[in-house]
């Protein structure tokens, strides 16, 4: 791990019992998966998950405090923090305590780093509301892809401005239609549609920079949501962190990078915590 300029951690779970798990390394400005043998994972645990250790944490581009490690994966003379049925080796995690400078909800979601990340420069205030312009954009994109109002009006609509540093004004518009029930006949059953659109504005014009549209049988639809955004490589523009999932499948983290006026996938990782199955093939 000595070559890594930063190890990135997902901080997640209940506010009173959050956990941290390693998800990637940042080397020379590029994201890479963490590929270690069992000895290497134990070295990572001892390096970053020692009780009392602190990791700076981030939300929506900004430093929002830190997490303090309460218990690592393999404390001396104690059992492992957790096991999974049918799994021989698991990704090490740590119990942590939040030292947040912002209010937190009952379920938390942050990014932590082994070294401090670049902070955004102060910018103009974001527009007070995104809903009208975002809905116009989302409806236009949906219509161009053959998805009519009869589909989208049954879905939840989400919109907001993100201060990403991208585009002429340094801000990104998020517009999304998503089915909270994951199917019109029940979770994973029937039909559904998912739409996520990102755009940057220039003189009042929204330039679409990312579109994810998935519709059909609910159990096959790939859902996406924006989970966070942080400047990982220090270039002044945040990377956008998505969660992607489909019904009854293991979620994935997808990280988008802005280049040439578009958001492109730069990294993807399954949130499967089992590294290797038991000999009988079960997890």
N, C-alpha and C positions, 0 to 999 in steps of 0.2 A: 504493500500500500504506500510505500515511500514516494512513488512517482506522482501520486495523485495530488493535484492542487486543492481539491476539496472532495470530501465524501458527503453525499446528499442523503437525507433521511426523511422518510414520511413520518409525521407525528399525527396520530389518529386515535379515535376511541372516545370513551366517556371522559368528560371534563375532569372528573375526580380520579380517574384511573387511566390516563393516556399512556400510549406506548410509542416507541420510536423504532423504525426498521430501516436498514440501509437499502437504497434503491438504485444508486448509480454513483459513478465517480466522474469528476470533471477534470480532464487532463488537457492542458493546452487550449482551453476554451471549448473542447468537444466533450460530449457526453458518451460514456462507455458503460456497458454492464459490468457488474462485479462478478468476476469468475475466480473463485478460490476453492482450494481443497479444504478439508475439515480443519487442518492445522491453521490455514489462513483465516478461516472464519473465526477461530478462537483468538487469533491475534487481533483481528478487527474488534472483537468484543472487549478484549483487555485494553485496547488502545482508546476506544471511544466510550465504552459503557461501564467504566469504573464508577462506583458509587460516589456521588458528589461532583462528578464532572458536569460541565455546562456546555451547551451547544446553542449558538444564536439561532433564532427562528424568524420566519418571514411569512407575511400574509399580504397579498395584493401589492407586491413590489417593495414593501417597507419592512424594516427591522421592527419587530413587535415584541422584543424581549428575548427570553431564552427558555430552554428546558434544562432542568437539573436531573441527572440520572439518579434514580432511587435504587435500582437493582439491575445489574446486567444479566446477560443470558446464562453465564456459567460462573457465579461467584464461588470462591474457594470453599470447599467442603459443604457445598449445598447442591441440591438437584437443579437441573436445568429449569429455566423460567417457565417453559411450556413444552409440550409434546403434541404431536398430531397422530391420530389413529392410523396405523399401517405405514407410518413414515419413519425412516431410519435417521435422516438428517434434515434439519429445518434451518431456515434463515434465522440468524440470531436477532433478537429484539431486546428492548430494555423497557422497564417500567420507569416513567419519568414524571416529574412534577413541573407544571407550568409556572413560569415566572413572566406572565404576559403583561404588556403595557396597554392592552386594549381589552374591552369586555369580551368574554367568551361565552359561547352557547353550550348547551348540555353535551353536544357531540362536537368534537374539535377536529380541525384539519389545518395543519401547518406544514411548512417545509423547514427543516433544520439543516445546518451545514457545519462541517468540521472547522471551517475557516469563514470569516466574515465575507459576505457578498456585497457587490457594488450597490449603492443606494441611489434612488432616482433624484435628479435635480428638481428643485421646486418648479412648478409650472402653473399655468392659469387654472382657475377653478373649473371643474368639470360642469357641463350643463346640468341644470337641476333635475331634468327628467329625460329618460331615454325612450319611454314607452311608445309615443306616437311615431317617431321616426323609425324606431326599431320594428314596429309592427308593419309599417309600410314596406320596409326592406324585406322582412321575412315573408310577407304575402307575395311580393313580387318574385322572390326566388322560388317559393313553393309553386306558384303558378307556372313559372318557366320550366319547372320539372314535372308538370302534369299533376300536381297536388292541388285540389280545389279547396274552397272555403268550407265545403261540407265535411272535409277531413280535419282541417286545422281548428275549426270552431269547437271541436270536442276535446281539444288538448289544452294543457296549461301553457301559458305564455310567460316567458322570462326575458327581461331586458335590463341592461345596465351599461354604463360607460366604464371602461377600464383605462387607467392611466398607464399605458404600456411603453410610451416613448416611440411608438410606431407611427408612420405617416406624417403628413405635414403639420398636424396639430398635436402629435404625441399621444393621441388617445384612440381607443378602439371601441367600436360599438358591438355589443353582444346582443343577438336576437335568437330566441329559441322557442320552438314548440316541442313539448314533450308530454307523453301520456303517463300520468302518475300511477295508473293502474297496470301499466305494461301489457295492455291488451283490452279490446272492447268487450271480450267475453270472459274476462278474468285474467289474473296474472299469467302471462305466457300463452294465453288462449285467444283465438280470434285474430283480429287484424289491428295493426297500429302503424303510426307514422312518427318519425323523429326527425327534427330539423334543427341544425345549429348553424348560424351564420355569423361571421366576423367581418367587420368593415372599418375602414379608416375614412374620416371625413376631410374634404378639401373644399373650402368655400361653400359649404352646405351640401355638397354632393357626397353620397356614400359610395365609396369604391369597395366592392366586395373582395375580400382577400382570403376567405376560407368558407367552404360550404361542406357540411356533412348532412346527407339526406339518406334515410333508410326507412323503407316501408314494406309491408307485406305481412306474412304470418308473424304474429307477435313473438313467438319463441325464437325467431331468426333475426329480428330487428336488432341492430347495433345502436345502443343509446350512447350519447356523449354529453358530458357537462363540463363546464370550466370549473376546475377545483381551486386554482391559484394562478398567480403570475409573478415571476421574479426574474431579475436580470442575472442569469447564471454565469455568462461569459464576460461580463463587464463592458459590453459594447454600447451601453446606453439604451438598449431596447430589451424589454423583458421577454423571456420565454413564457409561453402559456402552457400550463399544466392541465391536461384533461384527464378525466376518468372515463373509460369506455367499458361497456358491459352489455351482455345480453342475458336473457332469462336463464337462470340456473347454471350460468357459466362463471368462471373465475374472472373478476374485473382486471383491467389493464390500466397502467399509467401511460399516457401518450404525451410527449412534450413537443410543442410546436415552436419553430424559430421563424422569425420574420426576415425575408430576403426578397429583393426585387418586387416589392409590393404585394407579396403573398406570404401566408403562413404555411409552412411546410413541415411535415413530420421529421423530427430530428432524432427521436428516441422513443422506444416502446418497451415496456416491461410488464410481464404478467405479475399479478399480486398473489400468485401461488407461493405459499410459504414453505412447501415441502420441496427439499432439494433432491431427495432420492427415496424411492419406495423400498419397502421391505422386500425380502427375497421372494415372497409369494405373490408379488405384483400388486398388493393392495396398498392404498394410501392410508 
